[in-house]
Amino acid sequence: MPVSVAIVGSGPAGFYTAAALADSVDDVQIDIIERLAAPYGLVRDGVSPDHQTTKNICRKFEKTAMLESVRYFGNVDIGRDVKLAELREIYDAVVLAVGAPQDRALDIPGTDKAGVIGAASFVYWYNGHPDYRNIAPDLDVSAAAVIGVGNVAMDIARMLCLSEAELAATDLPEYAETAINESPLTDVYMLGRRGAADAKFTNVELRELAGMDECTPVVRTEQLPDGVEGDYSDRDKRLRERNLETLWEYSVLDADAKSKRIHLEFNASPVEILGQDRVEGIRLERTKVEDGRAVGTGEFFDIPCGLVVAAIGYHGAPIEGAPFDEKRGIIPNEDGRVGEGLYAAGWIKRGPTGVISSNRPDGVSVAEHLRDDFSDGGNKPGRQAFKTMLQDRNIRAVSFEDWKKIEAAELAGAEGSRPRKKFVVIEDMLAVLD
Ligand code: NAP
């Protein structure tokens, strides 16, 4: 009997796992189950709308979805429609590849004020995620603070400052495009709690700031060290040095050359969100870095702003029926093994770091485990039982062929230089199929 495998989640971790399983397990039946109708997880809903080439990886995932051994079941929520325990009853193996969809909590006073939002929600909003399309962040502000100096913070700062023409070449939903175009925003402050050499953004993303139509990066020379001090690997040192070189280049730019500015502010740790019901500013403590950690100096300063986006890292969410490490936001596992017949891959396995391809080794190691654990084949019904379960519960699953029809409608709806017109309501996607 084939080994029946259910992969929960259709982001990079899910697809890399499916590809590795199809490659390395001889007789296998792989079902990728996704809560949303559309596949690809963070590639669709997280990767920045102005980074369309990064989304080309979907072509590779598509080839995996079309393999004889693979089926896609979109619009099925594991937890609500089908319990994890039920899935484990009917499949030999279940791989959880559900990512880290929540924001790490920002633990300072004032985060309950209107105008404070987490990066996960904000990014989902401008990417047209069906659950976040209605959150309508108020962009009627002249200044915004983005806490964190990672690539997510960079994406958000940049998206807020793109010109009308730059936005028109993205697949941003109309509501987000209008909100950004109509916003009077001129200044975005990216806030790093440690020093300039400790920033987590990568150099390609940092360099992008210099090429924006209407926005100039602003860096103060007094915040920049001459070189990288500390005990780093050669690679890490080089990456830090490259960022410092770029920051030094930015420090001599004319801040008023264009109409908008992204200020890179370092050694600034958030201590309080200011304002009455709404955000009016953010209070920061100046820091110095000791043994790689930010230490407060007792000097405080405020930046007036009407929007605060906390881009301080993502966090996994618990799944009923699986163990969960609340502190780390991951499913505890041993190299992807969670329990008998239960595995994890991607951000829910190892935490929210790395680029899309970083998920590939997770898929490969899960596939290796499954090959070892099921060397005599499988003994559970898998797909057939799952289909019956969906039918009995009246759950309308979206197949990959269905998704291709939905996608064709998205591509056909694109106007001008836009790559696609995303559906942001699941019912509208399903209507394409009727
Ligand atoms: P990240 O790279 O871990 O950056 C998080 C940032 O938040 C860091 O600057 C961190 O500072 C800061 N931070 C954390 N807790 C804080 C606190 N309490 N107060 C103030 N600052 C705090 O995470 P991310 O930006 O969410 O990105 C997640 C992963 O996705 C990363 O590996 C990233 O490279 C990847 N990604 C890649 C791209 C791309 O390739 N274009 C795009 C988006 C995301 P410390 O360093 O001091 O902790």
Residues whose N, C-alpha, C, O or C-beta is under 5 A from the ligand:
A	BS01	NAP	I147 G148 V149 G150 N151 V152 A153 R193 R194 D198 K200 A311 I312 G313 Y314 P352 T353 G354 V355
